[in-house]
Structure formats: C-alpha cells, structure tokens
Amino acid sequence: MDVAAMRATFAKAAAAGDEAPLWFYAHLFLSHPGTRQMFPVSMAHQRDRLFQALGEVVARVDDLDSLLPVLRELGRDHRKFGTLAAHYPAVGASLLATLQHFDPDWDAARAADWTAAYELVASVMIEAAEEAAEQPPWWDADVVGHERRTHEVAVVWLRPREPFPFRAGQSFSLETDLRPRLWRYYSPANAPRDDGLLELHVQARDGGPVSSALVRQLRVGDVVRLGPPGGRLVLDGDPDRDLLLIGAGTGLAPLKALVDQVAREGPTRRIDLFVGARTEDAHYDRADLQRLEREHPWLSVTLAVSRDELSSLPRGDVADVVLQRGPWRSREVYVAGGPATVEATLARIGPQVPAQRIHTEVFAASRPGPDLDGEVTA
Amino acid sequence: MTNDVHGPGGGDGRLTPAALRAVTFSRASMLHHGYNEHEVDDVLRRAAAELARLEEENAELHQRVQALQREVDGVQVPEPPSEQAVRLLSVAQQTADAYVAEAEDFSRQVATQARDLYEDQMHQAREKAGAIIQAAQEAAGSITGAAAPAGDGSTPSAEELQHQVVYLQAFGEAVRHQLRSYLEALISDVETEWGRADPASVPLVPLHAHDTGPAPRLPEQVSVDGRHEAAGAQALVTAPD
C-alpha cells in the first residue's frame, strides 16, 4: 500500500475545500437516493465533519493501533443513524469517485490502494457495530417533565423505554423529531437512578436549532432518541480524594451528576461545587443545589455571578472566585463549561493541581461528537 | 426383454436415457411377430412418467431463473451519475444550506436582541423596586420620627427598632464574615499541612460546632442562598441579647 500516494490524493481533494465533500455527497445521493434521508437538510456541518474524519483516518492509516479504537467507536456510534452494513459499499464507491475526480494522477494502483484501505475501515466499523448488536442502536425516551427555569434554560426529565446504562458525568447524543437528523450532546445531571429517569439541563443557544427547540417547543409526552453514552468526565482515581467541581452555565449538569453519585454510592468525601453564571437570575438550578447542600454536610455550593452588580452573590468569573477560596492542592478537579471558562479555570487552577487530576469537558455551541481522541469537543 | 430395463435403474424406478437406449424386447411368441406387448406398455408408461417429471422440474427451474434474473436486475449497479447531475445537485444543496444558515442567523439575531431586552428590563425593574423600597422606608422613618416624641421610653419606638435591626444586620454580617475567613483559613491549613484531609472529619469540625445552636450552617447561608440571609440575621439577632 503506497501511503504517500494515498495522502497525496487526499491532499488534492482536501485542497478543493468544500467542493470535494459537496461532490461526494451529491454523488452518493444520486447513486443511492435512499441515503439522503439519513442526513439533515443543511449539509454544511456534515461536509466539514466528513473530511475532518477522513483526514484523521488518512493521517493514521499506517498506525493501526491508534486508528482501530477510533474506527470501532465510529462504527458503534453510526448505528444510531440507521447505518447498515449494506451502506458501506455505496459510500466507498462515491468516495473513490470523488478522489478520482479531484486527482488528475489517479491510476489503477491508487484505486486499488484506496479500495483496500476503505474495505479495511468499513470492515472494522461493521464488525464493531455488529459486536454492539446486543444493545439497541438508539434508545427511545419519553419526555416526562419539562420546566422552563429561565428565559433560555429548561430542565427536562426523560424516561428511556429500555434500560440506559451510563456512568455519572458521561454524555450522550440526542435527536428530537422537532429537528430531525441533528444529534446534539447532553450530559444527564444525575447518576443512574432506580426509576431510570434522566435529568437534562438544556440552554437555548442563540440560533441553535436543536437547543432552542428543546427549550421552547419540547413538551411532556414527546419522544426523543438517545445515542450510546460516552465521555470521560467520570469519577476515577483515588476515591478518598476530595473533589473540586467547577462549572459554568449548563456545564453544571455533569458535575451535579458526580455529586449525585457520591450521595448515592459514596464514599463520602468533601465536595466544593462552584457554579458561574452571568446574572443571579441565570442560576437556574439554585433551589435544588440548596436542597442538596442541606441534605449533605460534605457538600458546599458557591454560586458566582460575572455581570450582576445588584446581586449579593460573589462577583467575578467563576475561575477567579474559585481561586480566592483556595488553595485546592489536594483536590481532584472537574471542570465543565464553555471554552472560555474551561480555559480560564485551567489557567488559574493548573499551577495548584497536577494535570492528571484535572478533568475537563468543553460545552460548545454545537458538539458533533467525540473526536478521534475521544474528547467531546466542538 | 433383457435385464437392462429391469436392471439397476429399472423396475418402477426412473427411466434413464441409457436404460432406454439399451432396451431390448423379447419376441412375443413363436406364432406372433413383434415385441412382447406387456414389456412395451411398461416402458411407455415409465417413459411418460419420466417426461412428466422432467417437465415439472423444468418449469420450476424456469421460475427460479426468472426470480434470480429479477433480483439481479434489482441490484444492478446503477450508472454512475453524470458530472452534470452531480454539479446540479451540489448547487441545489448549497442553496438549501444558504437558506438554513440565513434562518439560523436571523433566529440568532432575534434571540440575542430578545435576551438583551429582557435583561435590560429586569435590571431596570430591580433598580426601580430597590428605589421604591428605599423611598418607602424613608417615608416610614419620617412618619415614626414625627410620632416619636409621644413615646414614653418603656417601649422602643419604631425608629429605634429599625436602627437596632440595621445594627444587628451589620453585626451579623460582620460575624459571619469573620467566621467564614476563620473557617477558610482553618480548612486551608488542614489541606496544606496534611494534604488530603480525612473526608469524614473535615466537614464535621467547623460545621457541626454551629449546628447545635440556632445559627444556620454557615457555608450554605453565605455562599448560596441570598434569600436565607434574612433567616441568618434573625438567628444572630438573638445572640447579642
């Protein structure tokens, strides 16, 4: 397999920018019209994602050890889109046609190499998907509660119809019929419960099609679909170590799940939870956090506001408020929130706590899914 | 008739072409020319049966061939789409993308404006409410101030009570602040000196000392609940008496 030649071919397609994925999808939909309905109306983000993923695969094609886990994850995750083994040859044919179209030096040798590489990728993905066959490709979940807490935040309660195994702090992708074919990632704000309920914190992003619909249009009785859970913001390491949890906005959700896990399963440890918001009114879950604090003497909750001069709450970016209350040298640290919050918190806390004890999750406006390093990022 | 007909493939069994070719009949008798009628009839009967079976099998095979042919026609690799078609669909997709992006952008603008307006109104309303409360307090103060000379000294006037409340609130705030600083310093010491403090003992030392009295648990009151501060102030009001 001539990896250098393959990379050269891919570079030519990538150099064409949006043209190449545009060509690919048009070719795919014309050859197999049935595949069109598996994608959202707007394909702009989809095109970026496809070539990003392909680029990663091409970059690692000679390093199977790092490529295989990624492909297996992709294969498992694609089950929720309704992808079947029969779809893979169709995608392969259109991919080859696209590469050929954009590479003037395309020849039989390159065609053979790419065919072989694609068949390998497809077989790994199909195999992983088949191995996961004992769990459903997605979980239907009924909306059993929907509370508008603020102008733009709603707390949604879901009850999956089948058991939905996950760990506190993990996230999953979600699709609603209000916005078909758009999957977005959310973290439950609770550890697994006996009644199976999931508490979701949803913030309507300005112009965000899915989040706006979930906050403003979703109703009790609606059904949403959940993809398999993933993510690494889970409690591990030394169970005796006290926790410092720092969240901003709905980044509170996975942190509250960790608190819930300690409350349900122990072992008891001190937890300091800091939550930042722009204004006092934006602290949408204040009442429930107070309840938790009353019930658990080991929990201390601090709310901070960054832009509210009338509030009596501690003022400033949550990272600064955390720093003032330090030191935190002995803690296991979990951070969840927007990119700016996470970055600022790392800058403040980083000098106090070794990197392996800081766990972060970035909540960005649109999170397409775990990337090739397993991180859930924008 | 020879054994060929009645041989391995013979009797009532299937009549094979080889067996048919090898058939020989015995003479009917010394008096009659021709073959033995019984033997001929028997071969004809078996030949007809075999023909019928083959016809049936043939029809069945024919059906299967047709079914397979239909299947093959179904999965026939479609002609690769022409470059013109691909370009046309690409343009259509781009148009759709542009519309969706435009709609999302519009929605973003509207949502941003709505939020700004909402926060602005809330802010104004809170400021206005604060001003009204202050004006009302001042008015109440001046009314009770005018009525004060009527007091006989044994019952404190409203103004005195109000001053006392303000004083006690400030006192409570100061005490709480000091306690918090003290606790935080204590916690910091524990953490820095002993590294990982015993999770069971740490919260108990500072917090439970105050759980016995009417004073509220400090971290909750201080850090989370602005509205609980009133309750905290009341609890502290009783302390200095």
Interface residues (C-beta under 8 A of the other chain):
Chain A: L22 W23 Y25 A26 H27 F29 L30 S31 H32 V41 S42 M43 A44 A97 H101 H151 E152 A204 D206 G207 G208 P209 S212 D238 D240 R241 D242 P267 T268 R269 R270 T279 E280 D281 R286 L289 Q290 E293 R294 P297 W298 S300 V301 T302 L303 L310 S311 S312 L313 P314 R325 G326 P327 W328 R329 S330
Chain B: P78 P80 P81 E83 A85 V86 R87 L89 S90 Q93 Q94 A96 D97 V100 A101 E104 D105 F106 S107 R108 Q109 A111 T112 A114 R115 Y118 E119 M122 H123 R126 E127 G130 E184 S188 E191 T192 G195 R196 A197 P199 A200 V202 P203 L204 L207 H208 R217 P219 E220 S223 V224 D225 G226 H228 E229
